[in-house]
Amino acid sequence: MNSQDTIAALATPTGRGGIGVIRISGPLVPEIAHALLGQLPQPRYATLSDFVDSEGQLLDQGIALYFPAPHSFTGEDVLEIQGHGGAIVMDLLLKALLKLGARLARPGEFSERAFLNDKIDLAQAEAIADLIDSASAQAARCAIRSLQGEFSAKINALVDQLTWLRTYIEAGIDFVDEEIDLLADGQVIEKLNNLMNDLDKTLAQAQQGYLLKEGMRIVLVGEPNVGKSSLLNHLAGRETAIVTPIPGTTRDVVRDQIQLDGMPLHITDTAGLRETDDPVEQEGIRRTKLAIKEADLVILLLDDRHHDDQENANLLAEWPQSPLIIRNKIDLSHHRAGMSADGVLYLSAKTGEGIGLLKAYLKDKMGLHSSTEGSFIARRRHLDSLQRARNAFITALNHAQTDQSELLAEELRQAQNALGEITGQLTTDDLLGQIFSTFCVGK
């Protein structure tokens, strides 16, 4: 990025509206303000102004706001002009700005400059886009917390503890002639365990925030003809999957996305799990097992008329997570809809009885019913970085218990690098380009 460029972009949606806002940032802002407005407005005061082009032709009249560097969103001189929100008016103003030396901003370039000028860190920059894209009030509140720096504060606290621990351990390595065994008193292991606990809490909050942002990936599994496709159709509100009395109708994974109070649910209906010689059905079962590994929640459907579940119990032992067990077809077994004390949900995918309980369960799972106090929006890359840091902590604990200081120090360095990627302390130009390219133009 050429920081000497002055950039301009429409900061409000294109089209017809009462007000349109154009944002300008860069070193030419004072010069542009004099040419466009006839003056440089008083900093941080709304000033009624005529907007004229280079030939003195009146283009519009509205409000101008000037934020001198470094006390602005980008850290540069920033001018915002608020005119009437017609597409033609905004276009005329942008053309006038381009003639005065500005160029059109790339998507996310204002936020990128704020990051590069140390006004916000990378997690806060991403929270801006997440706030704009929020699909629910809960997600918006969590994005605001990230934008205010709560997520970054937790990461920085972990990094501070790591820095102290690395200094302590590496001092023992550097002054090995003093014959001081820094691992003997157990302080390092205690500190590592405390760090692991703090990291686990942050990771759990980040996983909750990820679900609020991206939605939950749900996989429906069970024996053939147990009602998986009927449940998918009922949740989707349309005939997404074929439903017949013939076992094995679904031979491939069927995916659909639905909205639950504004939050996306990515639901996968899978081939029935059973022993079969049919090569097509075998391939469907193989894909089912792959989908299970990628799921945030596995729902195991059982026929409530049959209670010999040994085969399903064997399947449960192979899965990486505990599923939600649903006993379906209570319209035939005459069982009452509800959640049992051991967490089994009884419902009828055919009549819809008990579906409301399932929806309430899914909302709780995504955090829509909780206060989400202290939660924050997170992205997949944040979860990956936190998990890599956690893996490094586990290895570091093993090295601490076997008195291998050099290897311990290296694992702590790897953990700190992983955490630094979240806030942008350690990052690459490719990652920055990928992140900011997803932003709105003018943000």
Long-range contacts (C-beta under 8 A, 24 or more apart in sequence): 1-109, 1-112, 1-113, 1-116, 3-76, 3-113, 3-116, 5-103, 6-32, 6-101, 6-102, 6-103, 7-102, 7-103, 7-104, 7-105, 7-106, 7-109, 7-110, 7-113, 8-94, 8-97, 8-98, 8-102, 8-103, 8-104, 8-105, 9-94, 9-104, 9-105, 9-109, 9-110, 9-441, 9-442, 10-90, 10-94, 10-441, 10-442, 11-80, 11-442, 11-443, 12-85, 12-442, 14-87, 14-90, 15-85, 15-87, 16-85, 16-86, 16-87, 17-85, 17-86, 18-84, 18-85, 19-62, 19-82, 19-83, 19-84, 19-85, 20-82, 20-83, 20-84, 20-85, 20-86, 20-89, 20-90, 21-80, 21-81, 21-82, 22-80, 22-81, 22-83, 22-90, 22-93, 22-94, 22-97, 22-442, 23-78, 23-79, 23-80, 23-105, 23-110, 23-442, 24-78, 24-79, 24-80, 24-81, 24-97, 24-102, 25-72, 25-73, 25-74, 25-76, 25-77, 25-78, 25-79, 25-105, 25-110, 25-113, 26-76, 26-77, 26-102, 27-76, 27-77, 28-100, 28-101, 28-102, 29-66, 29-76, 29-77, 29-78, 29-79, 30-77, 31-100, 31-101, 32-79, 32-97, 32-100, 32-101, 32-102, 33-64, 33-66, 33-79, 35-100, 36-81, 36-96, 36-97, 36-100, 37-64, 37-81, 40-66, 41-65, 41-66, 41-79, 42-66, 43-67, 43-68, 43-71, 49-81, 51-81, 51-83, 51-93, 51-96, 52-96, 53-92, 53-95, 53-96, 53-99, 54-96, 54-99, 54-100, 59-83, 59-89, 59-92, 59-93, 59-96, 60-84, 60-89, 60-92, 60-93, 70-117, 73-110, 73-114, 73-119, 74-110, 74-113, 74-114, 74-117, 74-119, 75-113, 75-114, 75-117, 75-118, 75-119, 76-113, 76-117, 104-441, 105-441, 105-442, 106-436, 106-437, 106-441, 107-436, 107-437, 107-438, 107-439, 107-440, 107-441, 107-443, 108-435, 108-436, 108-437, 108-438, 108-439, 108-440, 108-443, 109-436, 110-442, 110-443, 111-436, 111-439, 111-443, 112-432, 112-436, 115-424, 115-432, 121-149, 121-152, 121-423, 121-424, 121-425, 122-422, 122-423, 122-424, 122-427, 122-432, 122-435, 123-151, 123-152, 123-155, 123-382, 123-422, 123-423, 123-424, 124-148, 124-149, 124-152, 125-424, 125-435, 125-436, 126-377, 126-379, 126-435, 127-151, 127-376, 127-377, 128-439, 128-443, 129-438, 129-439, 129-440, 129-443, 130-213, 130-377, 130-379, 131-377, 132-440, 132-443, 133-213, 135-259, 135-262, 135-263, 135-264, 136-212, 136-261, 136-262, 136-263, 136-368, 138-212, 138-367, 138-368, 138-372, 139-212, 139-213, 139-262, 139-263, 139-377, 141-372, 142-209, 142-212, 142-213, 142-372, 142-375, 142-376, 142-377, 143-213, 143-376, 143-377, 145-374, 145-375, 145-376, 145-377, 146-209, 146-376, 146-377, 146-378, 150-374, 150-376, 151-206, 151-209, 151-376, 151-377, 151-378, 151-382, 151-422, 152-422, 152-423, 154-198, 154-202, 154-205, 155-202, 155-419, 155-422, 155-423, 156-423, 157-198, 158-195, 158-198, 158-199, 158-202, 158-389, 158-419, 159-416, 159-419, 159-420, 159-425, 161-191, 161-194, 161-195, 161-198, 162-195, 162-412, 162-415, 162-416, 162-419, 163-416, 165-191, 165-192, 165-195, 165-412, 166-409, 166-412, 166-413, 166-416, 169-405, 169-408, 169-409, 169-412, 170-409, 172-405, 173-405, 173-406, 173-409, 181-403, 182-405, 183-400, 183-403, 183-405, 183-408, 188-400, 188-408, 189-397, 189-400, 189-401, 192-393, 192-396, 192-397, 192-400, 193-397, 195-393, 196-390, 196-393, 196-394, 196-397, 199-386, 199-389, 199-390, 199-393, 200-390, 202-386, 203-383, 203-386, 203-387, 203-390, 205-374, 205-375, 205-376, 205-378, 206-376, 206-378, 206-382, 206-383, 206-386, 207-378, 207-383, 208-366, 208-367, 208-372, 208-375, 209-375, 209-376, 209-377, 209-378, 210-377, 210-378, 210-379, 210-380, 210-382, 210-383, 211-296, 211-365, 211-366, 211-367, 212-263, 212-366, 212-367, 212-368, 212-372, 212-375, 212-377, 213-377, 213-378, 213-379, 214-264, 214-379, 214-380, 215-257, 215-263, 215-264, 215-265, 215-266, 215-366, 216-263, 216-264, 216-265, 216-266, 216-296, 216-297, 216-362, 216-365, 216-366, 217-266, 217-268, 217-294, 217-295, 217-296, 217-297, 218-265, 218-266, 218-267, 218-268, 218-295, 218-296, 218-297, 218-298, 218-299, 218-362, 219-267, 219-268, 219-270, 219-288, 219-291, 219-292, 219-294, 219-295, 219-297, 219-298, 219-299, 220-267, 220-268, 220-269, 220-270, 220-299, 220-301, 221-270, 221-273, 221-288, 221-292, 221-298, 221-299, 221-300, 221-301, 221-315, 221-323, 222-272, 222-273, 222-300, 222-301, 222-302, 222-312, 223-272, 223-273, 223-274, 223-302, 223-303, 223-311, 223-312, 224-248, 224-249, 224-271, 224-272, 224-274, 225-249, 225-272, 226-272, 226-301, 226-302, 226-303, 226-328, 226-329, 227-301, 227-303, 227-328, 227-329, 227-349, 227-350, 228-269, 228-270, 228-272, 228-301, 229-254, 229-269, 230-328, 230-349, 230-350, 231-299, 231-301, 231-326, 231-328, 231-349, 232-256, 232-267, 232-269, 234-349, 234-352, 234-355, 235-265, 235-267, 235-355, 235-358, 235-359, 236-267, 240-269, 241-269, 247-272, 247-274, 248-272, 248-274, 248-276, 248-278, 248-281, 250-284, 251-280, 251-281, 251-283, 251-284, 252-283, 252-284, 252-287, 253-284, 253-287, 253-288, 253-291, 260-359, 260-362, 260-363, 260-366, 260-368, 261-363, 261-368, 263-363, 263-366, 263-368, 265-362, 268-295, 273-315, 292-319, 292-320, 293-320, 295-321, 297-321, 297-323, 297-324, 297-362, 297-365, 298-323, 298-324, 299-323, 299-324, 299-326, 300-324, 300-325, 300-326, 301-326, 301-328, 301-349, 302-326, 302-327, 302-328, 303-327, 303-328, 303-329, 304-328, 304-329, 304-330, 304-332, 304-333, 304-335, 304-346, 305-329, 305-332, 305-333, 324-361, 326-358, 330-354, 381-421, 381-422, 382-422, 385-418, 385-419, 385-421, 385-422, 386-418, 386-419, 386-422, 388-414, 388-415, 388-418, 389-415, 389-416, 389-418, 389-419, 392-418
